[in-house]
């Protein structure tokens, strides 16, 4: 499959949370993602992570990222697993499937329990997390982001 720079944005948002990446430099983008898993030294605000794409018949369905550890920001707000499904594929079970696959990968990384968060207004994501065994710990408000988040823990075993 040829690299397709359109994989970098869904709903006008950069799917890996870094809008500074040039969508025309797709190989560089892939190299950066690989560095989060392989590099010994990462920038101060980054943790080791693995990234996976869900593709069906050469169509990009979504992505999931698994952070190997929790920084203070991840613990309080962003969580250990993040995922997104392209709009055309939502409400078809792909969100539940990608999180289930991600939990399997997290277990392979030795993570016994992971934190997954979602916006409090995102009922669909909350259902996906709960279908995958998520237990709601609490809801937190981030002054910096002016957002409420639901924080769920999921056992990977």
Residue frames as a rotation matrix with the C-alpha (Angstrom) as fourth column:
UNK 1
0.579 0.815 0.000 0.00
0.815 -0.579 0.000 0.00
0.000 0.000 -1.000 0.00
UNK 2
-0.217 -0.645 0.732 1.32
0.575 -0.691 -0.438 3.44
0.789 0.326 0.521 -0.86
UNK 3
-0.619 -0.052 -0.784 1.77
0.726 -0.420 -0.545 5.97
-0.301 -0.906 0.298 1.92
UNK 4
-0.011 0.734 0.679 -1.17
0.699 -0.480 0.530 8.36
0.715 0.480 -0.508 1.94
UNK 5
-0.898 -0.429 0.095 -0.74
0.253 -0.682 -0.686 11.71
0.359 -0.592 0.721 3.67
UNK 6
-0.174 0.902 0.395 -4.52
-0.501 -0.427 0.753 12.01
0.848 -0.067 0.527 4.12
UNK 7
0.197 0.197 -0.960 -4.10
0.566 0.777 0.276 9.52
0.801 -0.598 0.042 6.99
UNK 8
-0.729 -0.654 -0.203 -2.83
0.541 -0.368 -0.757 12.37
0.420 -0.661 0.622 9.13
UNK 9
-0.897 0.418 0.147 -6.13
-0.440 -0.801 -0.406 14.21
-0.051 -0.428 0.902 9.67
UNK 10
-0.514 0.841 -0.167 -9.63
0.746 0.535 0.396 13.22
0.423 0.079 -0.903 10.72
UNK 11
0.539 0.803 -0.254 -12.34
0.839 -0.485 0.246 15.83
0.074 -0.346 -0.935 11.29
UNK 12
0.673 -0.314 0.670 -9.74
0.025 -0.896 -0.444 18.49
0.740 0.316 -0.594 10.53
UNK 13
0.714 -0.455 0.533 -7.64
-0.660 -0.181 0.729 17.38
-0.235 -0.872 -0.429 13.52
UNK 14
-0.134 -0.850 -0.509 -4.26
-0.816 0.386 -0.431 15.77
0.563 0.358 -0.745 13.35
UNK 15
0.676 0.586 -0.447 -4.82
-0.301 0.773 0.559 12.12
0.673 -0.244 0.699 14.34
UNK 16
0.219 -0.647 -0.730 -1.61
0.765 0.578 -0.284 11.84
0.606 -0.496 0.622 16.32
UNK 17
0.759 0.250 -0.602 -1.98
0.629 -0.521 0.577 15.09
-0.170 -0.816 -0.553 18.21
UNK 18
-0.157 -0.868 -0.471 0.87
0.471 -0.485 0.737 16.91
-0.868 -0.106 0.485 16.48
UNK 19
0.802 0.584 0.129 -0.40
0.397 -0.358 -0.845 19.47
-0.447 0.729 -0.518 13.94
UNK 20
0.412 -0.723 -0.555 3.19
-0.612 -0.670 0.419 20.63
-0.675 0.167 -0.719 13.34
UNK 21
-0.341 -0.517 0.785 4.00
0.237 0.761 0.604 17.48
-0.910 0.392 -0.137 11.34
UNK 22
-0.456 0.101 -0.884 3.99
-0.791 -0.500 0.351 18.16
-0.407 0.860 0.308 7.63
UNK 23
0.378 0.683 0.624 1.31
-0.302 0.729 -0.615 15.93
-0.875 0.044 0.482 6.07
UNK 24
0.847 -0.110 -0.520 3.34
-0.513 0.089 -0.854 15.88
0.140 0.990 0.019 2.85
UNK 25
-0.242 -0.969 -0.049 6.33
-0.847 0.235 -0.477 14.36
0.474 -0.074 -0.877 4.62
UNK 26
0.694 0.719 -0.045 4.70
-0.614 0.623 0.485 11.02
0.376 -0.309 0.873 5.26
UNK 27
0.399 -0.613 -0.682 7.89
0.376 0.787 -0.488 8.97
0.836 -0.062 0.545 5.65
UNK 28
-0.638 -0.612 0.467 9.23
-0.131 -0.512 -0.849 11.49
0.759 -0.603 0.246 8.15
UNK 29
0.063 0.789 0.611 5.94
-0.925 -0.183 0.333 11.21
0.375 -0.586 0.718 10.01
UNK 30
0.833 0.235 -0.500 6.28
-0.136 0.964 0.227 7.40
0.536 -0.121 0.836 10.18
UNK 31
-0.095 -0.955 -0.281 9.89
0.377 0.227 -0.898 7.73
0.922 -0.191 0.338 11.33
UNK 32
-0.530 -0.034 0.847 8.81
-0.620 -0.666 -0.415 10.02
0.578 -0.745 0.332 14.18
UNK 33
0.557 0.799 0.228 6.15
-0.773 0.398 0.495 7.54
0.304 -0.452 0.839 15.28
UNK 34
0.646 -0.384 -0.660 8.70
0.255 0.923 -0.288 4.71
0.719 0.018 0.694 15.22
UNK 35
-0.384 -0.871 0.306 11.11
-0.018 -0.324 -0.946 6.79
0.923 -0.369 0.108 17.31
UNK 36
0.047 0.464 0.885 8.62
-0.917 -0.332 0.223 6.93
0.397 -0.821 0.410 20.19
UNK 37
0.949 0.314 -0.023 8.82
-0.288 0.895 0.340 3.17
0.127 -0.317 0.940 20.45
UNK 38
0.702 -0.695 -0.157 12.51
0.552 0.671 -0.495 2.68
0.449 0.261 0.854 19.74
UNK 39
0.111 -0.736 0.668 14.49
-0.085 -0.676 -0.732 5.70
0.990 0.025 -0.137 20.95
UNK 40
-0.236 -0.298 -0.925 16.19
0.881 0.336 -0.333 5.64
0.410 -0.893 0.183 24.32
UNK 41
-0.735 -0.080 -0.673 15.93
0.430 -0.822 -0.373 9.40
-0.524 -0.564 0.638 24.80
UNK 42
-0.033 0.800 0.598 12.68
0.937 -0.183 0.296 11.21
0.347 0.571 -0.744 24.08
UNK 43
-0.412 -0.013 0.911 11.74
-0.060 -0.997 -0.041 14.88
0.909 -0.071 0.410 24.48
UNK 44
-0.975 -0.117 0.190 10.92
-0.185 -0.057 -0.981 15.76
0.126 -0.991 0.034 28.10
UNK 45
-0.379 0.909 0.172 7.16
-0.812 -0.238 -0.533 15.78
-0.443 -0.342 0.829 27.59
UNK 46
0.236 0.433 -0.870 6.97
-0.835 0.549 0.047 12.46
0.497 0.715 0.491 25.71
UNK 47
0.043 -0.195 0.980 6.83
-0.655 0.735 0.175 8.81
-0.755 -0.649 -0.096 26.80
UNK 48
-0.935 -0.353 -0.035 7.54
-0.273 0.653 0.706 5.64
-0.226 0.670 -0.707 24.88
UNK 49
0.048 0.999 0.009 4.53
-0.574 0.034 -0.818 4.67
-0.818 0.034 0.575 22.79
UNK 50
-0.824 -0.151 0.546 3.39
0.313 0.682 0.661 2.22
-0.472 0.716 -0.515 20.14
UNK 51
-0.287 0.707 -0.646 1.09
-0.712 -0.609 -0.351 3.21
-0.641 0.359 0.678 17.28
UNK 52
-0.746 0.139 0.652 -1.20
0.407 0.869 0.281 0.96
-0.528 0.475 -0.705 15.27
UNK 53
-0.606 0.572 -0.553 -3.52
-0.770 -0.596 0.228 1.63
-0.199 0.564 0.801 12.35
UNK 54
-0.232 0.640 0.733 -6.70
0.190 0.769 -0.611 -0.24
-0.954 -0.002 -0.300 11.60
UNK 55
-0.529 -0.021 -0.848 -6.95
-0.782 -0.375 0.497 -0.74
-0.329 0.927 0.183 7.83
UNK 56
-0.064 0.582 0.811 -9.58
0.156 0.808 -0.568 -2.70
-0.986 0.090 -0.143 5.93
UNK 57
0.452 0.184 0.873 -9.30
0.844 0.228 -0.485 -3.32
-0.289 0.956 -0.052 2.17
UNK 58
-0.428 -0.816 0.389 -6.62
0.877 -0.479 -0.040 -0.61
0.219 0.324 0.920 1.99
UNK 59
0.243 0.545 0.803 -8.91
0.148 -0.839 0.524 1.92
0.958 -0.008 -0.285 3.65
UNK 60
-0.847 -0.527 0.065 -7.78
0.072 -0.235 -0.969 3.72
0.526 -0.817 0.237 6.80
UNK 61
0.170 0.923 -0.346 -10.37
0.551 0.202 0.810 3.02
0.817 -0.329 -0.474 9.52
UNK 62
0.923 0.133 0.360 -8.61
-0.203 -0.629 0.751 4.44
0.326 -0.766 -0.554 12.58
UNK 63
-0.102 -0.985 -0.138 -5.58
-0.073 0.146 -0.987 4.47
0.992 -0.091 -0.086 14.82
UNK 64
0.953 0.258 -0.159 -4.68
0.135 0.107 0.985 3.62
0.271 -0.960 0.068 18.38
UNK 65
-0.002 -0.967 0.255 -1.70
-0.340 -0.239 -0.909 4.73
0.940 -0.088 -0.329 20.43
UNK 66
0.832 0.147 -0.536 -0.48
0.390 0.531 0.752 2.95
0.395 -0.835 0.384 23.53
UNK 67
0.324 -0.719 0.615 1.76
-0.660 -0.637 -0.398 4.89
0.678 -0.277 -0.681 25.88
UNK 68
0.021 -0.405 -0.914 4.09
0.234 0.891 -0.389 2.55
0.972 -0.205 0.114 27.72
UNK 69
-0.614 -0.191 -0.766 4.13
0.787 -0.076 -0.612 4.66
0.059 -0.979 0.197 30.90
UNK 70
0.531 0.824 0.197 2.09
0.758 -0.566 0.325 7.46
0.379 -0.023 -0.925 32.43
UNK 71
-0.712 -0.609 0.349 3.50
0.402 -0.762 -0.508 10.95
0.575 -0.221 0.787 32.82
UNK 72
-0.775 0.437 -0.455 1.72
0.319 -0.351 -0.880 13.27
-0.545 -0.828 0.133 35.25
UNK 73
-0.559 0.579 -0.593 -0.29
-0.759 -0.646 0.085 14.84
-0.333 0.498 0.801 32.40
UNK 74
-0.553 0.339 -0.761 -1.25
-0.388 0.704 0.595 11.44
0.737 0.625 -0.258 30.99
UNK 75
-0.801 0.217 -0.559 -2.25
0.554 0.624 -0.551 10.24
0.229 -0.751 -0.620 34.46
UNK 76
-0.674 0.528 -0.517 -4.43
0.147 -0.590 -0.794 13.24
-0.724 -0.611 0.321 35.12
UNK 77
-0.046 0.679 -0.732 -5.95
-0.555 -0.627 -0.547 13.84
-0.831 0.381 0.406 31.73
UNK 78
-0.054 -0.010 -0.998 -4.92
-0.998 -0.011 0.055 12.09
-0.012 1.000 -0.009 28.51
UNK 79
0.757 0.399 0.517 -4.63
-0.464 0.886 -0.004 8.46
-0.460 -0.237 0.856 29.59
UNK 80
-0.198 -0.875 0.442 -2.49
-0.336 0.484 0.808 5.59
-0.921 0.011 -0.390 28.39
UNK 81
-0.577 0.098 0.811 -4.46
0.710 0.551 0.439 4.62
-0.403 0.829 -0.388 25.30
UNK 82
-0.237 0.518 -0.822 -5.85
-0.414 -0.819 -0.397 6.97
-0.879 0.246 0.409 22.69
UNK 83
-0.625 0.090 0.775 -7.84
0.634 0.639 0.436 6.00
-0.456 0.764 -0.457 19.63
UNK 84
-0.275 0.592 -0.758 -9.84
-0.558 -0.740 -0.375 7.59
-0.783 0.319 0.534 16.83
UNK 85
-0.281 0.304 0.910 -12.07
0.698 0.716 -0.023 6.18
-0.659 0.628 -0.413 14.09
UNK 86
-0.997 -0.064 0.040 -12.57
0.072 -0.656 0.751 7.97
-0.022 0.752 0.659 10.77
UNK 87
-0.541 0.839 -0.056 -16.08
-0.649 -0.458 -0.607 9.49
-0.535 -0.292 0.792 10.56
UNK 88
-0.096 0.529 -0.843 -17.23
-0.913 0.291 0.286 7.21
0.397 0.797 0.455 7.71
UNK 89
-0.334 -0.143 -0.932 -16.56
-0.027 0.989 -0.142 4.14
0.942 -0.023 -0.334 9.88
UNK 90
-0.884 0.039 0.466 -18.06
-0.464 -0.203 -0.862 5.27
0.061 -0.978 0.197 13.18
UNK 91
-0.087 0.893 0.442 -21.00
-0.862 0.155 -0.482 3.41
-0.499 -0.423 0.756 14.77
UNK 92
0.516 0.206 -0.831 -20.01
-0.694 0.669 -0.265 0.17
0.502 0.714 0.489 13.03
UNK 93
0.996 -0.085 -0.012 -18.14
0.073 0.759 0.647 -1.55
-0.046 -0.645 0.762 15.87
UNK 94
0.433 -0.895 0.104 -14.65
0.373 0.073 -0.925 -0.44
0.820 0.440 0.365 14.81
UNK 95
0.125 -0.372 0.920 -14.08
-0.702 -0.689 -0.183 1.62
0.701 -0.622 -0.347 17.97
UNK 96
0.724 0.198 0.660 -14.82
-0.637 0.560 0.531 -1.36
-0.265 -0.805 0.531 20.19
UNK 97
0.926 -0.374 0.058 -12.63
0.363 0.834 -0.416 -3.58
0.107 0.406 0.907 18.00
UNK 98
0.308 -0.876 0.371 -9.64
0.057 -0.372 -0.926 -1.21
0.950 0.307 -0.064 17.90
UNK 99
0.199 -0.225 0.954 -9.67
-0.923 -0.370 0.106 -0.74
0.329 -0.901 -0.281 21.67
UNK 100
0.896 0.135 0.424 -9.89
-0.290 0.899 0.327 -4.52
-0.337 -0.416 0.845 22.18
UNK 101
0.727 -0.682 0.080 -6.91
0.487 0.431 -0.760 -5.01
0.484 0.591 0.645 19.87
UNK 102
0.180 -0.652 0.736 -5.06
-0.372 -0.738 -0.563 -2.21
0.910 -0.173 -0.376 21.67
UNK 103
0.560 0.080 0.824 -5.64
-0.826 0.122 0.550 -3.88
-0.057 -0.989 0.134 25.03
UNK 104
0.956 -0.261 0.132 -4.11
0.274 0.957 -0.091 -7.07
-0.102 0.123 0.987 23.65
UNK 105
0.372 -0.858 0.355 -1.04
0.353 -0.223 -0.909 -5.10
0.858 0.463 0.220 22.54
UNK 106
0.281 -0.226 0.933 -0.86
-0.749 -0.659 0.067 -3.35
0.600 -0.717 -0.354 25.93
UNK 107
0.882 0.061 0.468 -0.82
-0.367 0.713 0.598 -6.75
-0.297 -0.699 0.651 27.64
UNK 108
0.761 -0.638 0.117 2.03
0.579 0.588 -0.565 -7.85
0.292 0.498 0.816 25.35
UNK 109
0.141 -0.699 0.701 3.93
-0.089 -0.714 -0.694 -4.76
0.986 0.035 -0.163 26.52
UNK 110
-0.572 -0.352 -0.740 3.49
0.606 0.426 -0.672 -5.96
0.552 -0.833 -0.030 30.11
UNK 111
-0.792 0.378 0.480 0.82
-0.521 -0.828 -0.207 -3.41
0.319 -0.413 0.853 31.03
UNK 112
-0.851 0.453 -0.265 -1.62
0.518 0.804 -0.292 -5.13
0.081 -0.386 -0.919 33.39
UNK 113
0.211 0.889 -0.406 -3.93
0.859 -0.367 -0.357 -2.15
-0.466 -0.274 -0.841 33.84
UNK 114
-0.721 -0.449 0.527 -4.31
0.669 -0.649 0.363 0.92
0.179 0.614 0.769 31.60
UNK 115
-0.288 0.577 -0.764 -5.96
0.303 -0.702 -0.644 4.31
-0.908 -0.417 0.027 31.90
UNK 116
-0.637 0.212 0.741 -8.28
0.733 -0.129 0.668 5.32
0.237 0.969 -0.073 29.05
UNK 117
-0.537 0.436 -0.722 -10.02
0.254 -0.733 -0.632 8.70
-0.804 -0.523 0.283 29.02
UNK 118
-0.446 0.413 0.794 -12.69
0.830 -0.140 0.539 10.40
0.334 0.900 -0.280 26.96
UNK 119
-0.861 0.257 0.439 -14.49
-0.285 -0.958 0.001 13.73
0.421 -0.124 0.899 26.92
UNK 120
-0.779 0.609 0.153 -17.50
0.047 0.299 -0.953 13.62
-0.626 -0.735 -0.262 29.23
UNK 121
0.012 0.816 -0.578 -19.70
-0.713 -0.399 -0.577 14.66
-0.701 0.419 0.577 26.30
UNK 122
-0.383 -0.242 -0.892 -18.50
-0.870 0.418 0.260 11.74
0.310 0.875 -0.371 24.15
UNK 123
0.281 0.625 0.729 -21.11
-0.813 0.558 -0.165 9.08
-0.510 -0.546 0.665 25.01
UNK 124
0.871 0.036 -0.489 -20.01
-0.372 0.699 -0.610 6.84
0.320 0.714 0.623 22.12
UNK 125
-0.085 -0.982 -0.170 -16.43
-0.414 0.190 -0.890 6.67
0.906 -0.005 -0.423 23.37
UNK 126
-0.362 0.027 0.932 -17.61
-0.928 0.083 -0.363 6.03
-0.088 -0.996 -0.005 26.94
UNK 127
0.704 0.680 0.204 -19.64
-0.637 0.733 -0.239 3.05
-0.312 0.038 0.949 25.66
UNK 128
0.593 -0.573 -0.566 -16.62
-0.282 0.511 -0.812 1.70
0.754 0.641 0.142 23.76
UNK 129
-0.445 -0.806 0.391 -14.46
-0.638 -0.021 -0.770 1.92
0.629 -0.592 -0.505 26.88
UNK 130
-0.122 0.488 0.865 -17.14
-0.919 0.275 -0.284 0.32
-0.376 -0.829 0.414 29.07
UNK 131
0.846 0.434 -0.309 -17.69
-0.528 0.755 -0.388 -2.52
0.065 0.491 0.869 26.55
UNK 132
0.299 -0.842 -0.448 -13.99
-0.094 0.442 -0.892 -3.27
0.950 0.309 0.053 26.87
UNK 133
0.261 -0.121 -0.958 -14.14
0.808 0.571 0.148 -3.53
0.529 -0.812 0.246 30.66
UNK 134
-0.550 -0.513 0.659 -13.52
0.160 -0.839 -0.519 0.09
0.820 -0.180 0.544 31.58
UNK 135
0.181 0.523 -0.833 -14.32
0.967 0.059 0.248 0.99
0.179 -0.850 -0.495 35.18
UNK 136
0.378 0.042 0.925 -14.98
0.190 -0.981 -0.033 4.69
0.906 0.189 -0.379 35.73
UNK 137
-0.384 -0.557 -0.737 -12.70
0.882 0.015 -0.470 6.13
0.272 -0.831 0.485 38.40
UNK 138
-0.057 0.358 -0.932 -13.79
0.558 -0.762 -0.327 9.76
-0.828 -0.539 -0.156 38.21
UNK 139
0.542 0.162 0.825 -14.31
0.770 -0.488 -0.411 12.84
0.336 0.858 -0.389 36.07
UNK 140
-0.099 -0.671 -0.735 -11.73
0.754 -0.532 0.385 15.61
-0.649 -0.516 0.559 36.12
UNK 141
0.932 0.335 0.138 -11.74
0.351 -0.741 -0.572 19.16
-0.089 0.582 -0.808 34.79
UNK 142
-0.135 -0.985 0.106 -8.61
0.977 -0.114 0.183 20.58
-0.168 0.128 0.977 33.18
UNK 143
0.479 0.226 -0.848 -8.36
0.263 -0.959 -0.106 24.35
-0.837 -0.172 -0.519 33.64
UNK 144
-0.474 -0.807 -0.352 -5.61
-0.172 -0.308 0.936 24.46
-0.864 0.504 0.007 31.01
UNK 145
-0.967 0.108 0.232 -7.76
0.256 0.391 0.884 22.70
0.005 0.914 -0.405 28.39
UNK 146
-0.588 0.808 0.017 -11.13
-0.754 -0.541 -0.372 23.91
-0.292 -0.232 0.928 29.70
UNK 147
-0.129 0.480 -0.868 -12.42
-0.602 0.658 0.453 20.33
0.788 0.581 0.204 29.34
UNK 148
0.240 0.262 0.935 -13.99
-0.865 0.494 0.083 17.60
-0.440 -0.829 0.345 31.45
UNK 149
-0.331 -0.380 -0.864 -12.66
-0.699 0.713 -0.046 14.06
0.634 0.589 -0.502 31.04
UNK 150
0.831 0.460 0.312 -13.93
-0.556 0.690 0.463 10.70
-0.002 -0.558 0.830 32.22
UNK 151
-0.258 -0.965 -0.049 -11.09
-0.935 0.262 -0.238 8.50
0.243 -0.016 -0.970 33.52
UNK 152
0.837 0.547 -0.007 -11.47
-0.542 0.830 0.132 4.72
0.078 -0.106 0.991 33.18
UNK 153
-0.333 -0.885 0.325 -9.17
-0.858 0.427 0.286 1.86
-0.392 -0.184 -0.901 34.21
UNK 154
0.739 0.490 -0.462 -9.14
-0.646 0.710 -0.281 -1.40
0.190 0.506 0.841 32.23
UNK 155
0.144 -0.646 0.750 -7.42
-0.414 0.649 0.638 -4.64
-0.899 -0.402 -0.174 33.18
UNK 156
0.002 -0.220 -0.976 -5.65
-1.000 -0.019 0.003 -6.06
-0.019 0.975 -0.220 30.12
UNK 157
-0.861 -0.487 0.147 -5.50
-0.495 0.868 -0.023 -9.70
-0.117 -0.092 -0.989 31.31
